[in-house]
Amino acid sequence: MAAFERGAKFASLVRAVPAVRVVTTYRREWLVKDLTAGLVLTTLLVPQGMAYAELAGLPAITGLYTSVLCLLGYAVCGPSRILVLGPDSSLGPMIAATTVPLLAADGDPDRAVALASMLAIMVAGIMILASAARLGFVADLISKPTMIGYMNGLALTILIGQLPKLFGFDVDADGLIEESAAVVEALADGETVAASAAVGIGGIVLILVLQRWLPKVPAVLVAVVAAMAAAAALDLAEHGVSLVGELPEGLPPLTVPDVRLDDLAPLCAGALGIALVSLADTVSNASAFAARTGQEVRGNQEMAGVGAANLAAGLFQGFPVSTSGSRTAVAERAGARTQLTGVVGATLIVLMLVLVPGLFRHLPQPLLAAVVITASLSLADVPGSVRLWRQRKAEFLLSVAAFLGVALLGVLPGIALAVGLSVLNVFRRAWWPHDAVLGRVEGVEGFHDIRSYPGAEQVPGLVVYRFDAPLFFANAKTFRDEVLRLARSDPRPRWIVLAAEPMTDVDTTAADVLEELDATLNAGGVHLVFAELKDPVRHKIERYELTRTIDPHHFFPTIESAVTAFRAQ
């Protein structure tokens, strides 16, 4: 019997694995669509994987290793049927910002790969632990205005960082301002390699034109093929154009990254930032595509799937990954039905590495820079910034602060600043919430803000006041001061009725302030009265024993009933 129960539990666990559910419910008519979508997706995975690896300061081949393993890892553990993971333009600068300071002066590529792989494993651990603890809500710590500013800063950072590769020279500078100055100086000194600039700028123009006017054409693939053909036909290497060269054959073995003990703390800090951005990307992309396909978003399972993808990549010389909205859209348009699409893409990349590792030996580095630059342009949201300026200046300023944080402080401090600003904005709204004195408006039901309705009628001797926030330690004194100001108004009120429906909570600090406030008001002949207070909050007030000072008869279910009781007195 015990063996049977163990077997049943094991079978239940196996069925809970997303890949098993897909296999057991797979339909034959999906096969051709998944195979076709996998083939189309591969044309985007290869050049972008190589380009984003170099954006992260790593050899191009690691982008292909990462693409293969993360696709397989997510196919097994990821709940979404069509979400595509892989190297991402928004994570590349964060990976570089974490690993580059830890490298020796010679920038040993093997050590860079080891650091990035350990970073992926740490991101995996954070994601899996967050999934187990059901912390998907953490993605909400970055508000949209701060994310817009962060992404705009990131787009500019990526753009400036890729210009030296685009024009064929190197610069030795740190930070956006120094790097911008170094690029301008190099351009002024005539260090540009004309052939490199022609390939890079031509690639940008070609990709943007195709994406704008022929969106169904794989723009990146066309640019890659055209650049490789030009490099071979015109012998661009002899004209100073750097090429990718021969790639290593096959896949690397299972490898536990070898890093120093003192590297772990800075890697952990970077992993936290990367995990937060990856989580925000995953939740937003999963929600967008789930709404279009009728699927349910399972945020905690998504975190586990992304964690599995990062773990697989980290154990095979890869680096941190996230979901990709552009690649998922390509897969969806190509007819993808399940994660078999990603498995097909991973298989084709492996076959390429095994059978034709020299396929991309003529791929110019400036073209990879063009791929990254066009991707960075999609990160920027200038219309979103303009909309914030028109609609809410305070949130526009938050966006600008996040932008400046990335541009002036760096990518990782920038994400920390973005999160900090988002959290502070939440507290700012709670510290100084909207409040209003209410009155009755002829022809309009209920009680309304007298600032919006200057002609609203107020009952002599009574003030109806609404404080639009929970009452807690940070805003309790603000609330107290405003009530005392109303109590001193002329003519002096006898009742101050709190329209308390927005007060969803009262903490112990606020309870003490309420007790003192009620005693002060009573001494001046003014009574504090509650209307529309929610039952859970009323129970807390009773548990705090506030009814020792606040008259239990001064709690009313509606504002109308409170006004009626005042008039009766």
N, C-alpha and C positions, 0 to 999 in steps of 0.2 A: 504493500500500500504506500509506504514512504517513498519507494523507488518510483512508483507511478506518479505521485505528487511532484517529486523532483523533476520527472520527465515533463510533466504538464507545465511546470514553471519555466523550464528551459525552453520548451516550445513557444510559450507565451513571450519570452524575452526575444527569441529569434524573430517571431512575427512582428515585434515592435521595431525592428531595424527597418528603416525606410526602404533600403534596397530590396529587402525580402518582400515588402508590401508591393513594390512596383513589379517585381518578377511575378508574383502570384496573381496580379490583376492586369498584367500586360495583354494588350490586344494585338492581334496579328497585323491589323491594318495600320498600326502605328509604325511598323518596322521601317518601311521605305522612307517615311517622313523623317524619322530619327536619323537614319543613315545619311540622307541628303543634307539635313541640317548640320550633322557632325562634320561633313565634308566642307560645307560652306563656312562653318565656324572655324575650322582649322586655318583657313586662309587669313583669318584675323588674329588667331591666337599666336601664330609663329612670329610675325613681325612685331606685334605689340609686346609679346613676352620678352623678346630680345631688347626692344627699346626701353621698356620699363625696368629691366634688369640694370641696364647702363645708367638709367636715371637714379637708381638706388646705389650707384657706385660699385656695381658688381659685373663680372664677366657676362657677356650676352647669353652664353649657353645656360647659365643658371636660370634665366627666364623660361627656357624650355623645360628644364627639369621641374621647375616650380609649377608650370602649367599642367604638366602630365600628372604629377602626384596630387595636386589640389583638386583637379577634376575627378580623379578616382576616389579620393577621400570623401569628397562631398557626395559623389554618386552613391556611396555606401551609407553615409550617415545623414545627409541633408534631406529635409522634408519637402522642399520645393521641387516640383517636377521639371521646371525649365530654368531655374536660376543658374547663371554661369559664374563661376569663381575664377580668379586668376590674378596675376600681377596687376597692380592698379596705379594709375598716375598720381592719385592723391596720397598713396602710402610711400611712393618712391623717395620723395624728399625727407620723410620722417625716418625711413630706414637709414638713409645716408647721414642724416643729422645725428642719429644714435651711434652708428658704427664708425664713421670717419674719425671722430675725435679719439677713438680707442686704437686706431691703427698707428703703426710706427711711421717714421718719416718716409720710408720707401713704399708705403701702401701695399704691403704684401697681399696679393689677391686671394691666396689660400686662407689667410687669417680673416680677410674681409668676408669670405664665404662662410667661414665657421661662425663668426659673430652674427651674421644675418640669419643663419640657420638656427642658432640658439635663440635669437630674437623671435623667430617663427614658433619655436617650441614654447617659449614663454607666453606668447600671444595665445597659443592653443590652450595652455594651462589656465590662463585667465578666462578665456571664453568658456571652457568646459566647467570650471568652478562657478562662473556667473550663471551658466545654464542650470546647474544643479541647485543653486541658491535662488533661482527665478529672479534674476536681476536685470531682465530685459528692459525695465523702465529706465535704467541708467542712461540709455540712449537719449532720453528726453532732457538730459542735463545741458545739451547744446540747443539753444533756441534757434529758430530759423534765421533771424537777423544776424546773430553772431556766426552761424554757419556760413551765411552768404559772405560776410566779411572775411572769415577765415579762408574760404575757398577762393575768393578774389585775390587775397594775399598769396595764397599757394600758387595760383595760376601765374601771377607775376613773378614769383620766385622761380618757378619751373622755366618760364620763358627766358628770363635773364640767364639762368644757369645753362641753358642749352645753346645760347647764341655762340659761345666759343667753338663748340663742336660743329655748329651749322656753318660757320665761316672758316673753319679749318685751322684755328690757332688755340693756344692754351693760355689761361690766366691763372695767376697765383693770388687769390683774394678770398676772404671770408665775409659773409654777410651780403645782403642785397645791395647796400649802398656802395661798398668797396668793390663788389663784383661788377656793378653797373659802371662804375668809374673805370675799372680795368678794361672792360669791353670797349667803352668809348675810346680810351687811350689806344688800345690795340688797333681799332678801326682807323683812328686818325694817323697812326704810324704806318699804315699800309701793310699790316700783317695778314690781311685777308688772303686766303687761297681762292683765287677766282673760280676754279673748277668746283671746289667744295661749296662755295656760296651758290653757284649755279644749280648744283644738284639739290642742295637744301631748300633754297627758295622755290625752285621749280617744283620740288616735292610738295611743299606747303600749298602752293597755288593749285596744283593738280588735285590734291586731296580735298581742299575746300571747295573747288569748283564741282567735282564729282559729287561730294556730299550735298551740295546745294541744288544742283540741277539734275543729277542722276542718282538719287539716293539708293536705288536698288543695285547699283554697281558697287562691288567691293573696292572702295576708293583706295584703301591702304594697300591691298594686294596689287592693284594696277600700278600704284606709285612704286612699289617694291620691284615689280617685274621690269618696269621702264628704267628704273635706276640701275638695276643689275645688267640689263641689256646695254645701257649706255656705258657702264663701267667696263664691260668686256669689249665692246666695239671700239671705244675711244681710248682704251688703256688709261683710265683715269688715275690709276695708282701712280703712273709715271708723271702725272700732273699734280701730285701732292695730295690726292684724295685718299683718306684712310679707309680701308675696307675691313669688313668683319673677319674675313679669312676662313680657313678650314675649322669646322667645329669638331670637338671630340666625338668619337663614335660611341653610340650606345648610352645607357643610363649609368649613373654612379651607383656604387653599392650602398646598402644601409649603413649610415654613419652617424655616430653620436658626436656632435660638435665638440671640438677640443678648445675650450676657452679658459682664461685665467680666472681665478676666484674673484679678483678685484674688478673684473669686467661685469660681474653679475648685477651689481647695484645700478649702474647706468643703463644696462640693458633692460632691467626691470622697469625703470622709469620710462624708457622709450616704449616698451611693450604695453604699458598701461595706456599711453596716448594712442598708439596704433590700434589697440583693442577697442578703444572708445570710438574712434573714427570708423573703424571697420564695422562695429556694431550699429552705428547710426546709418551707414551705407546699407547694411544688410536689411535692417528693419524697413527703411524707406523703399528700397528696391523690391523687397519681398511683398510689401503692402501694395505697391503700384502694380506689379505683375499678377499678384493674387486677385486683385480686383478685376483685372481684365480676363482672367481665366476661370474665375469662379471658385478658386481655392481659398482655404482658410489659412490665415497667417498664424504660425506657431512660433512666436518669438524666441522662447527658450530652446526649442528644438533647432531653430535656425542657428543660435549661438553654438550649440553642440556640433552642428554640421560644419560651421565655419572653423570651429576648434579642431575637428578631425582633419579638415583640409590643411590647416596650418601645421598640424602635427606631422602629417604625411610629407608635406613639403620640407619641413625642417629636418626630417630624418634622412632626406636624400638631397642634401646640398641646395635646398631651396630657401626662400625668404618669405616674409609675411604676405598674405593675400587677403583680398576682400571680394565682395560681389561686384560685378561690373554691369551697370545698366546698359551700356552700349552693346556689349557682347551678348547679353541676355536678349536684347531687342533683335539683334541679328539672328539669333537662334530661333526666336519666336516667329519672325517673319519668314524664316526658312522652313517652318512647319514643325519645329521640335515638339514632341509630346512628353518625353520623359528624360531622365538623366542619362539614358543611353546615348543621347547626343554628345554629352561631355565625354563619355567613355570612348566613343568613336573618334572624337577629336584627340584625346590622349593617345589612342592606339596609332593614329596616323602620324602624330609627332614622333612616337617611338620608332615607327617604321622608317621615317625620314632619317632619324639619327643613326639607325642601324644600317640602312641600305644606301643612303645618299647624304652622308654628313657634310660633303662639300658643296651642297646645293646652294648655300648662301655665301660662298667664299667671295663672290664679287659684289656683295651688298655694301654700298657706301655708308659709312658712319653718319655723314650729314643727313642721309635719308632717315636714319633712325631718330636723329634730332628733330627732323620735320614731323615724324609720327608723334613724338612726345609733345612738340609745340602745338600741333593741332588738337591733341587730347587736352592740353592745358587750357586751350581756348574754350573748350566745352565745360571746364570747371567754373569759369568766371560767369557771374550772373549780374551783369551791369543793369539790365532792365529791372531786376529785383531790387537793386540798390536805389534806382530812380523811384520805384514804387514806394519804398520805405521813406524816402525823402518827402514824397508828396502826401503820404498817408499818416506817418507817425515819425516825427523828427527825433524823438528820444531813441527809438529803435534804430533809426539811421545812424545816430551817433554811436550806438553799441556796435553796429556793423563796421563803422569806420575804425573804432578802437580795436576790434578784432583784426581788421586788415593791417593796421599799423603794427599790431603785436607780431604778426607773422613777418611783415616786411622789415621791421627794425630789430626785433629780438631774436627771430629765428622760428623755424617750423614747430619744434617741440614746445618752447615757451609760448608760442602763439596759440597752440591748442589748449595749453593750461590757462592762458589768459581768456580764451573764448569760453571755456567752461566756467571760470571764475566770474566773468561778466554775466553769463546766463544766470548763474545762481544768485549773484548780487541783484540782478534785475527782478528776480522773483521776490527776494526779500524787500527790495525797494517798494514794490507794489503792495506788499503786506505791511511794511512799516508806515507808509503814507497812502492808504487806500482812498478811493473815492468815498466821500460822505456827502450827506445832503439833509437839509431841513425840508420837511414835506408839508404840503397843504392840499386842500381839496379843490379840484378844478371843475368848474361848471361844465356839464356835458361830457365829462370824462370820468369813467369809473375809477375808484380808488384814490390813493394819495400820491402826489408827484412832487418832484424837485422844484422848489420855488425859483431856482435860477433858470430853469427851462420854462416855467410858467409864472412870470412875475405877478400875475393877477390872482394867484392861488389864494384861497381863503384859509386863514389860520384861526383856530379857536383862541380867544383871549385867555391868558393864564396857562396855556398848554403849548408845548413845543414837541413836535414829532420829529425825531432825529434817526437817521439811518447811517450805520457804519458798515461799509461793504467789505468786510473781511472777518476771518476768525479773530478772536481776541486772544493774544498771546504776549509773551514777555516783551517782544520788540515793539509792539504798537500800543500796549496798554496805557502808557503815559500819554501818548498822542491822543488816544480816545478820552482819557481823563481830562486833559487840558481843554479839549473842545467842548466837552459836556459842562465843565466849570465856566467856560466863556459864555455858553448859552444860558447858564443859570444866573449870570450877572447881567444879562441883557435887560433893556428897558422897553416895555414894562417887564418886571420880574415874573417869570413863570412859577406856577405852583406845582405843575407836573412836567417832567421830561419823559416822554414816551419813546422808548427805544424800539424802532422797527427792526426787530432782531433776527429776521429770517436769514440774512447773509452771515450771521455769526454761527458758523458751523462748529466752532469749538471755543472753549474757554480753558486756558491752562491755569496752573496753581498761582503763577505770578500775577496773571490778570485777575484771578479771583481775589487776591489780597488787595489789588488796586480797586476793584469794584467795592469791596467791603469798606475801604477807607473813603472812597468817593461817596458812597451812600450815606455814611455817617456825616461827612462834611455837608452834603446837600440837606440832610434832615435838620442839621443845626441851623441852617438858613431858611428853613420852612419850605424846602423844595423836595419833592418825592421822585425817586427813580422808578419808572414803571416799564415793564417788558411786554411787548406784543409780538406774536408770531414766533416765539422762541421754540426751536425744535425740541422734541421730547428728549433725545439723548443729551442735549446741552442742558436742558432743565434738570435732568437727573444728576449731571455733574455739579451744577450749582447747589443742589440739595446735599450732595455728598460732601461738598466743600463747606457745608453748614452756613452758607451765605444768608439763608432765610432767618438767621438770628437778627440781622440788621435790615435786610430787604423784606418788606411786608409780603407774606405769602399770597395776600389778596391782590398784590400788584403784578400779577402775571395774567395776561389776557390772550385768548387764541387769535384775535385779529386786532388791527388798529382801530377799526370801527367800534368794536366792543369796548376798547380802552377809552375812546373819545366819549362814547355813550355813558360810561361809568363816571368820567370826569364831570360831564354835564349834570349828571344826577346828583353829584355832591354839591 
